[in-house]
Amino acid sequence: MADLTHRVNVIADEDAMAVQAVVLRLDCDGIGVTGEEWLLVRDLLEVGDLQEDELHISLLDIPPTLAYSFTPDAPEHIPEPLAADRLMAMSVAGRGVTAVRRVYRSPKHVAANPASWLYLVETEVGVEEARLSDYLSSQLWHELNETQLVEAYPAGAVLPTYHSAALAASKLLWP
């Protein structure tokens, strides 16, 4: 019984642990945020056990430039992920998804990740975007052994610069 109680407590604290991981990553890695992003961080602190005065997160006057550029098509030598497109369209049915788009993401200079396809999944409000992204990424891996990026966001949300740029260059795949 004690093991079950422990697991329930861990599950109940998942949101707080996730918030702490994000906020501590900003703090420890010296990642700056804009004033608008800081307001979001402060709202997150209410979920976690961190205190605002314990953090050393830099405030930026302007958002940093994007490390990636986005285009609807990849260079000629990169094949389109048609099998992944079909799997994505089949996998989103009945999951509160309103649109699936695809874009090619290329690093501008020095970026953390190489060039790749990126799927942008628009959801109805109330859908858990992180769980949906994980599910779709798992489907791509288990069915096709592919590791395309999948990022979900709620319909009507104000998107960060990165997602806005990706969305502006994307192709609609579904519906």
Backbone bond lengths (Angstrom), bond angles and torsions (degrees), N, CA, C in turn:
res aa  C-N    CA-C-N  psi(-1)  N-CA   C-N-CA  omega(-1)  CA-C   N-CA-C  phi
1 M - - - 1.451 - - 1.525 111.59 -
2 A 1.327 116.66 -35.68 1.462 119.76 -179.03 1.525 110.61 -63.68
3 D 1.349 117.24 -38.18 1.461 120.52 179.76 1.527 110.83 -63.53
4 L 1.335 117.20 -42.09 1.456 121.33 178.92 1.529 110.43 -64.22
5 T 1.313 117.39 -42.14 1.467 121.27 178.25 1.522 110.17 -61.41
6 H 1.321 116.61 -42.32 1.467 120.20 178.69 1.523 110.63 -61.26
7 R 1.349 117.05 -44.63 1.467 120.04 -179.31 1.519 111.29 -64.10
8 V 1.318 118.78 -38.67 1.457 121.51 178.23 1.528 109.89 -63.86
9 N 1.334 116.98 -42.04 1.462 120.55 178.37 1.524 111.45 -63.89
10 V 1.314 117.71 -40.22 1.466 121.04 178.61 1.524 109.57 -63.57
11 I 1.329 116.86 -45.82 1.459 120.47 179.68 1.527 110.26 -61.64
12 A 1.301 117.29 -42.52 1.462 121.24 -179.02 1.523 111.43 -63.96
13 D 1.319 117.40 -28.95 1.459 121.63 -178.24 1.533 113.09 -93.78
14 E 1.339 118.84 5.28 1.467 120.67 -177.46 1.521 112.27 -58.44
15 D 1.319 117.95 -42.60 1.456 120.05 -179.19 1.526 110.50 -62.28
16 A 1.311 116.99 -45.75 1.467 120.46 -179.84 1.523 110.62 -63.64
17 M 1.328 117.47 -39.39 1.464 120.80 179.49 1.529 110.48 -66.40
18 A 1.320 117.72 -40.34 1.460 121.21 179.09 1.524 110.92 -64.30
19 V 1.324 116.61 -43.11 1.464 121.32 178.37 1.528 109.87 -61.55
20 Q 1.314 116.66 -47.01 1.459 119.93 179.88 1.523 111.21 -60.75
21 A 1.332 117.64 -39.18 1.462 120.73 179.72 1.526 110.54 -62.60
22 V 1.324 117.41 -44.99 1.465 121.08 -179.37 1.525 110.60 -64.82
23 V 1.306 116.89 -49.38 1.467 120.97 -176.42 1.529 110.78 -66.05
24 L 1.317 117.77 -42.27 1.461 119.70 178.95 1.523 111.57 -67.26
25 R 1.332 117.44 -31.82 1.469 120.52 175.82 1.524 110.05 -63.62
26 L 1.326 116.95 -43.69 1.469 120.43 176.66 1.528 110.15 -59.03
27 D 1.327 115.28 -45.69 1.455 121.58 -176.58 1.531 111.42 -67.13
28 C 1.318 117.38 -54.32 1.474 121.78 -173.97 1.522 112.96 -68.72
29 D 1.332 117.48 -34.80 1.460 120.40 -178.11 1.531 112.70 -89.70
30 G 1.330 116.65 0.88 1.448 120.05 178.24 1.518 113.60 65.64
31 I 1.301 117.14 35.01 1.462 121.66 -179.36 1.523 108.27 -85.55
32 G 1.318 116.34 119.97 1.452 121.55 -179.71 1.520 111.69 -80.40
33 V 1.312 115.91 156.69 1.463 121.86 178.75 1.528 109.08 -132.57
34 T 1.321 115.95 155.20 1.464 120.56 175.00 1.522 108.70 -77.86
35 G 1.326 116.44 170.43 1.463 120.49 178.51 1.520 111.58 -59.26
36 E 1.328 116.48 -41.66 1.474 120.48 178.86 1.528 110.97 -63.67
37 E 1.342 117.07 -41.03 1.462 120.50 178.02 1.528 110.77 -67.59
38 W 1.343 117.50 -34.60 1.457 120.35 178.89 1.530 110.71 -62.27
39 L 1.335 116.42 -37.98 1.466 119.47 177.34 1.524 110.32 -61.05
40 L 1.323 117.38 -38.60 1.469 120.97 176.63 1.527 110.73 -65.68
41 V 1.334 116.18 -41.48 1.464 120.07 178.34 1.525 109.83 -61.49
42 R 1.320 117.20 -44.21 1.470 120.22 178.96 1.521 111.18 -60.47
43 D 1.342 116.40 -39.84 1.467 119.22 176.88 1.525 110.81 -63.08
44 L 1.331 116.62 -37.33 1.468 120.45 178.59 1.521 111.84 -65.89
45 L 1.319 116.67 -33.25 1.461 119.82 -178.50 1.523 111.98 -59.61
46 E 1.320 116.82 -26.79 1.463 120.06 178.23 1.520 111.15 -65.11
47 V 1.350 117.46 -27.48 1.464 121.70 179.79 1.518 110.51 -80.58
48 G 1.336 117.93 -37.59 1.457 122.07 -177.57 1.516 112.48 -92.84
49 D 1.325 115.31 -176.42 1.465 121.38 -178.84 1.526 112.38 -100.36
50 L 1.322 118.03 10.37 1.457 120.98 -177.94 1.520 110.59 -83.58
51 Q 1.314 115.25 151.67 1.455 121.35 178.24 1.523 108.84 -109.17
52 E 1.315 116.50 141.37 1.463 122.44 -177.28 1.525 111.69 -55.92
53 D 1.316 117.72 -40.35 1.461 120.58 -176.34 1.533 112.99 -73.57
54 E 1.338 118.50 -7.90 1.459 122.36 177.20 1.529 112.01 -86.13
55 L 1.327 117.12 -12.62 1.456 121.36 -172.75 1.523 111.89 -99.26
56 H 1.314 115.04 152.50 1.461 121.97 178.62 1.529 108.09 -128.37
57 I 1.315 116.03 64.58 1.461 121.88 -178.46 1.525 108.07 -97.94
58 S 1.331 115.89 126.86 1.464 121.30 -178.05 1.515 110.95 -75.70
59 L 1.340 115.61 139.27 1.461 121.21 174.13 1.525 108.66 -95.03
60 L 1.336 116.40 130.96 1.460 122.50 179.96 1.526 109.79 -101.93
61 D 1.329 116.54 140.76 1.470 120.42 176.38 1.524 111.41 -70.88
62 I 1.327 116.09 -38.05 1.468 120.81 179.04 1.524 108.18 -130.90
63 P 1.324 117.28 151.34 1.465 119.29 178.66 1.529 110.83 -64.15
64 P 1.324 117.64 148.83 1.457 119.55 177.65 1.529 110.58 -66.75
65 T 1.322 116.66 156.06 1.462 119.83 177.42 1.523 109.02 -69.18
66 L 1.306 115.58 151.84 1.460 120.52 -179.19 1.527 110.72 -69.23
67 A 1.309 116.33 140.18 1.461 121.58 177.56 1.524 111.38 -84.45
68 Y 1.333 117.14 -9.19 1.461 121.45 -176.76 1.523 111.11 -128.06
69 S 1.338 115.17 153.16 1.459 120.66 168.79 1.532 106.40 -113.47
70 F 1.319 115.77 157.37 1.459 121.28 -174.92 1.520 109.92 -127.16
71 T 1.333 115.80 138.18 1.460 121.78 176.69 1.521 108.83 -139.23
72 P 1.334 117.66 150.92 1.469 119.01 -179.92 1.529 112.54 -67.90
73 D 1.336 116.74 -25.58 1.464 120.88 -178.82 1.515 110.36 -123.05
74 A 1.322 115.04 152.22 1.459 121.07 176.44 1.529 109.50 -87.24
75 P 1.324 117.49 167.80 1.463 118.95 172.00 1.531 110.14 -56.78
76 E 1.325 116.47 157.40 1.470 121.79 -173.74 1.521 113.73 -55.50
77 H 1.306 118.97 -33.42 1.467 121.24 -176.69 1.538 113.40 -78.88
78 I 1.313 117.82 -5.43 1.469 122.20 179.20 1.534 108.56 -99.79
79 P 1.333 118.29 118.96 1.471 119.16 -179.19 1.533 111.72 -72.41
80 E 1.319 115.42 150.57 1.463 119.98 173.98 1.525 108.50 -72.46
81 P 1.316 117.46 141.78 1.468 120.67 -178.06 1.543 111.40 -84.78
82 L 1.316 116.94 65.87 1.467 120.96 -173.27 1.526 112.86 -62.94
83 A 1.338 117.67 -39.07 1.462 119.87 178.00 1.534 110.03 -64.79
84 A 1.319 116.65 -39.99 1.471 120.64 178.16 1.527 110.27 -66.37
85 D 1.333 117.22 -38.27 1.465 120.65 176.91 1.522 110.70 -58.17
86 R 1.340 115.81 -47.28 1.480 120.01 -179.72 1.526 111.01 -63.47
87 L 1.337 117.01 -43.44 1.462 120.73 -179.93 1.524 110.90 -63.46
88 M 1.321 117.12 -41.46 1.466 120.17 178.31 1.528 110.12 -60.42
89 A 1.331 117.00 -46.10 1.468 120.86 -179.12 1.530 110.68 -60.70
90 M 1.317 117.64 -40.07 1.472 120.64 179.37 1.523 111.39 -72.16
91 S 1.326 117.22 -36.69 1.470 121.67 -173.14 1.522 113.86 -76.29
92 V 1.331 118.43 -21.66 1.464 119.55 -176.65 1.528 112.88 -87.56
93 A 1.318 117.65 -14.91 1.468 120.65 -177.58 1.532 110.86 -57.06
94 G 1.331 115.78 130.80 1.462 121.44 177.38 1.514 115.24 74.65
95 R 1.319 118.32 14.10 1.471 121.27 -177.35 1.525 112.87 -114.07
96 G 1.328 117.39 16.03 1.456 120.25 178.25 1.509 113.51 78.45
97 V 1.328 117.08 24.02 1.467 121.47 -179.57 1.523 108.64 -94.15
98 T 1.328 116.61 135.82 1.463 120.80 179.38 1.524 112.48 -104.86
99 A 1.332 118.07 -21.29 1.469 120.50 178.47 1.529 109.76 -163.17
100 V 1.334 114.89 150.07 1.466 121.92 172.38 1.522 106.94 -127.93
101 R 1.319 115.30 128.57 1.459 121.45 178.75 1.525 108.51 -125.76
102 R 1.343 114.85 158.83 1.463 119.86 178.15 1.522 108.75 -133.04
103 V 1.338 115.24 143.21 1.465 121.73 179.91 1.524 107.83 -146.03
104 Y 1.326 116.33 154.49 1.463 120.71 175.92 1.525 108.17 -99.89
105 R 1.322 115.24 129.08 1.466 122.28 -176.04 1.522 109.60 -110.86
106 S 1.332 116.21 124.43 1.474 121.86 179.82 1.520 109.74 -122.56
107 P 1.339 117.62 137.23 1.465 118.98 175.88 1.517 110.55 -67.55
108 K 1.334 115.74 140.01 1.473 119.78 178.04 1.528 110.38 -77.59
109 H 1.296 116.53 -51.43 1.468 121.36 -179.00 1.520 106.84 -132.86
110 V 1.298 115.28 -104.59 1.456 120.59 176.45 1.525 107.36 -97.30
111 A 1.310 116.23 119.49 1.464 120.74 179.01 1.522 108.20 -134.64
112 A 1.311 115.54 158.82 1.458 121.15 -176.42 1.522 112.81 -67.39
113 N 1.340 117.56 -28.55 1.459 120.84 -174.23 1.524 110.72 -129.24
114 P 1.343 116.38 154.00 1.459 119.90 179.41 1.528 111.82 -75.68
115 A 1.320 116.08 175.65 1.461 121.93 176.62 1.534 109.56 -60.59
116 S 1.331 115.99 146.32 1.464 119.80 -178.74 1.522 110.62 -168.52
117 W 1.320 114.64 165.01 1.456 120.40 170.87 1.522 108.02 -77.57
118 L 1.312 116.27 149.04 1.463 122.48 179.33 1.524 108.09 -134.26
119 Y 1.318 116.70 128.26 1.466 121.85 174.33 1.520 108.91 -98.63
120 L 1.312 116.00 130.44 1.463 122.95 176.67 1.525 106.77 -109.59
121 V 1.313 116.33 120.03 1.457 122.03 -174.15 1.522 108.93 -115.16
122 E 1.320 116.18 113.79 1.466 121.86 178.59 1.521 108.36 -89.29
123 T 1.343 116.05 132.78 1.462 120.92 -176.25 1.528 111.49 -119.29
124 E 1.296 113.98 162.96 1.457 119.34 169.34 1.519 107.60 -69.66
125 V 1.317 116.58 154.46 1.459 120.91 176.92 1.533 108.34 -61.91
126 G 1.310 117.01 136.33 1.456 121.44 179.21 1.517 113.99 102.68
127 V 1.319 118.16 -15.80 1.459 121.06 176.40 1.524 108.24 -75.47
128 E 1.318 117.51 138.25 1.463 121.11 178.94 1.525 108.43 -79.96
129 E 1.333 116.27 102.62 1.455 121.70 -173.42 1.524 112.89 -60.98
130 A 1.319 117.42 -41.57 1.471 119.99 -178.06 1.525 110.93 -63.70
131 R 1.318 116.79 -43.53 1.473 119.69 178.96 1.522 111.09 -64.89
132 L 1.327 116.95 -41.35 1.458 120.85 179.14 1.529 110.29 -63.62
133 S 1.323 117.56 -45.49 1.466 120.79 177.96 1.522 111.06 -59.47
134 D 1.330 116.72 -43.94 1.466 120.73 178.12 1.519 110.92 -61.61
135 Y 1.334 116.95 -44.65 1.464 121.18 179.73 1.532 110.88 -60.03
136 L 1.332 116.70 -48.03 1.462 120.20 -177.40 1.528 111.23 -67.21
137 S 1.324 117.47 -39.04 1.465 120.46 175.75 1.522 110.77 -62.09
138 S 1.318 116.15 -40.96 1.475 120.66 177.92 1.519 111.30 -63.42
139 Q 1.335 116.66 -41.07 1.466 120.58 177.64 1.528 110.46 -59.85
140 L 1.330 116.81 -45.83 1.464 120.52 179.76 1.525 111.38 -60.69
141 W 1.325 115.67 -39.93 1.459 119.23 -179.07 1.534 111.43 -72.01
142 H 1.335 117.37 -48.93 1.473 120.75 -175.81 1.524 112.63 -67.92
143 E 1.310 117.20 -39.01 1.465 120.65 -176.02 1.529 113.42 -86.20
144 L 1.333 117.46 -36.25 1.468 120.33 -171.90 1.527 113.89 -123.87
145 N 1.336 116.65 -4.34 1.460 121.20 -176.51 1.530 110.96 58.04
146 E 1.341 116.18 38.32 1.461 122.53 179.91 1.519 109.78 -116.63
147 T 1.318 115.31 153.59 1.467 120.39 -175.85 1.526 112.11 -125.30
148 Q 1.327 117.35 42.62 1.467 119.71 176.89 1.529 109.58 -61.19
149 L 1.319 115.60 150.99 1.460 121.01 176.60 1.521 109.61 -76.49
150 V 1.321 116.75 139.61 1.463 122.42 177.21 1.520 107.38 -130.96
151 E 1.332 116.26 122.85 1.461 120.64 179.07 1.520 108.73 -130.69
152 A 1.317 116.06 124.91 1.464 121.86 -178.38 1.523 110.01 -106.28
153 Y 1.328 115.16 151.01 1.458 121.39 179.31 1.528 108.19 -150.55
154 P 1.337 118.02 150.42 1.470 120.40 -179.21 1.528 111.98 -76.52
155 A 1.316 116.25 141.64 1.468 121.69 177.33 1.525 109.36 -56.91
156 G 1.316 116.54 137.79 1.456 121.61 176.92 1.513 114.90 82.37
157 A 1.330 117.79 -2.69 1.469 120.32 -178.92 1.528 110.16 -73.79
158 V 1.321 115.66 148.31 1.456 120.87 171.19 1.528 105.65 -78.56
159 L 1.330 115.70 119.53 1.460 120.01 -173.80 1.526 111.73 -95.99
160 P 1.331 116.47 149.97 1.463 119.70 174.01 1.531 110.16 -64.04
161 T 1.316 116.52 165.61 1.459 122.65 -177.23 1.525 112.07 -54.41
162 Y 1.330 117.46 -44.01 1.465 122.46 -179.36 1.529 110.50 -56.52
163 H 1.327 116.92 -51.69 1.463 120.75 -177.69 1.530 112.04 -69.76
164 S 1.322 117.09 -35.88 1.466 120.28 177.08 1.523 111.09 -62.14
165 A 1.332 116.71 -43.16 1.459 120.97 178.94 1.529 110.95 -65.86
166 A 1.322 116.76 -41.89 1.465 120.53 178.60 1.524 110.36 -63.88
167 L 1.302 117.04 -44.09 1.462 121.76 -178.82 1.524 111.22 -64.03
168 A 1.314 117.35 -40.32 1.477 121.50 -178.90 1.521 111.69 -62.99
169 A 1.324 118.42 -30.46 1.463 121.82 -177.97 1.523 113.58 -96.51
170 S 1.321 118.12 -2.89 1.463 121.49 -170.98 1.528 113.76 -80.93
171 K 1.338 113.45 163.11 1.469 122.54 173.62 1.525 108.60 -106.22
172 L 1.309 116.65 137.42 1.469 121.01 175.49 1.527 109.06 -75.78
173 L 1.346 116.41 126.02 1.459 121.41 178.09 1.521 112.50 -105.45
174 W 1.324 115.73 -34.08 1.467 120.30 -175.57 1.504 108.56 -150.71
175 P 1.265 125.17 141.61 1.469 126.31 1.71 1.508 111.08 -78.95
